[in-house]
């Protein structure tokens, strides 16, 4: 669980805006007791995520051992999932993403 402070201070110390109030991950493996995993502290807004995103967008390309970066195709698939969900809600029918648009994969 990562909880950010949502407080926005238009005239004071802006370093507290979006600051992380607490962070933890509780892993619940099958057939084992749960255990808490420490999350590294990073500098910058959103737990250091902003720095990672800005580096990814404007910095030199680096290899991501976890392969987290989404492509434009991944983005389109994500949007289409939402479109299909909205159509399903509106019609009460099952809506397949591939019936809206085939995403190359």
HELIX and SHEET records of a PDB file:
HELIX    1   1 UNK A   14  UNK A   16  5                                   3    
HELIX    2   2 UNK A   45  UNK A   48  5                                   4    
HELIX    3   3 UNK A   49  UNK A   58  1                                  10    
HELIX    4   4 UNK A   72  UNK A   91  1                                  20    
HELIX    5   5 UNK A   97  UNK A  100  1                                   4    
SHEET    1   A 2 UNK A   2  UNK A   4  0                                        
SHEET    2   A 2 UNK A  20  UNK A  23 -1                                        
SHEET    1   B 2 UNK A  25  UNK A  27  0                                        
SHEET    2   B 2 UNK A  35  UNK A  37 -1                                        
END                                                                             
